Amino acid sequence: MSALTSLVTDRSVIVCCGSGGVGKTTVSATFAVAAARAGRRACVVTVDPARRLADSLGVQSLANTPTEVAGDWPGHLHALMLDTKGTFDDLIHTYAHTPEQAEGILSNRLYQNLTGALSGTQEYMAMEKLHELVESGEFDVVVVDTPPTRNALDLLDAPRRLTRFLENRLFRALLLPTRMSLRAVGLATQALLRTLSKVAGAEIVQDAVAFFQAFEGMEEGFRTRAGAVRALLADPSTAYVLVTSARPDAVAEASFFADKLTERHIAAAALVVNRIHPHFGGAADPTPDLSGPLAALAALATNMATLNEMATREEGSYAALAEKIAPAPVGRIPLFGQDVHDLTGLERAADVLFG
C-alpha cells in the first residue's frame, strides 16, 4: 500500500497546487479516480476553463454541477468545471430575502460586470463551490484542481478578502436601506458619491448605489459563509498536495507554496512529482567495456547510463523540497510513452501512485 493511500481513503478535501504545465489537472483526476477505486464517492473540481479534465475523463463536457463518470470501480466518480457567474448567481438566490431582491441584483449592470472582471471572484467562487459540495453530503472526498500556484494563494485568501471587503467603510457607507433616497444619506457620503460621479460617470455611480442598496441585509450571510469556508480550508481533514515536475522553476513554485502553507500553520500532506525519468539501474560504471561480441550493445549501454544520470539529476532537483515537507510522502509518476488523456491513462497513473 502506498504512503499516499490514506489521503484518498481518509481525507474529505484534497487541494492540488502547483505551477502551470506540471500536469496538475491529471494528478487531481488521478486522486479522484483512486478514491472511487477505494469505494468512496469522489468529485473532482477544476477551475481551469480548458477541456483537459473533461477529455481525460472521457466526457463530452463539464457543467457547474457534478457529472458522473462511468467506470469499473466500487465507488462513484463525479467531475465539474467551475462556472464563476453561475456560482455567484446561486449565492445571490441563497441569501436574498425575496425573489425580487435577487432579481434586482442579478439584473444590475455593476453586478454583471463584477462577476466577470473583479479580481479574486473566480478564486472565491471556487471555494464557495467546494463548500457547497462538502456540505451537500453527497461526496466522501472533493478534489480541487487549482489555478497555477500564486493564483492558488488567492484561492486560499479569498474568504478573508471578502470579509475585509464587507467590513470596509466605503462598503458600509453605500450599503443603505433600500427605501432611503440619496438625499437622505450623510453629507460625507454625498461628497464621496459626487467625487466618484466626476471620475467614473454618474451612470456608473447610480448602478453602484443601486447594487449596494439591493444588497442590503445580505452581507451577514456572506460573512458567515466566508468564515465557514475559511474554517474548511484550515480543517485537518483538508489535505494540500504539492504537484511539480522536475523542472527547477516548477520545483521553486512548489517550494514557494509550501512556505506559504507553513505561514498559515498548515503542513503539506504530500508531494507528487510528475513526468520524471525512471532509473533503470544497471552497472555503476557509466561506460562499461563492451568489446568483441558485445560491441553492438555499447550504444544501448551508453544510452541507459545517460538516462540514469538524468534520473539521478531529477531526483536531486526536488530533494530539498521533499526534505522541507517531510515526513509528508513523495509520489512519483514516470514519463509515460504517451500523455495521459483518458481513463485508462488515469488508472495507470493511479496504479503507480497508490498501488
URVENVEN-V867034 format. One line per field, one symbol per residue. ss: DSSP state (~ for helix, > for strand, _ for the rest). Layout:
ss = ???
This chain:
ss = ____~~~~~~__>>>>>>_____~~~~~~~~~~~~~~___>>>>>>_____~~~~~~_________>>>______>>>>>>__~~~~~~~~~~~~___~~~~~~~~__~~~~~~~~~___~~~~~~~~~~~~~~~~____>>>>>>>>~~~~~~~~~~~~~~~~~~__~~~~~~_______~~~__~~~~~~~~~~~~~~_~~~~~~~~~~~~~____~~~~~~~~~~~~~~~~___>>>>>>>___~~~~~~~~~~~~~~~~______>>>>>>>_______________~~~~~~~~~~~~~~~~~~~~~~~~~~_~~~~~~~___>>>>>>________~~~~~~~~~~~~_
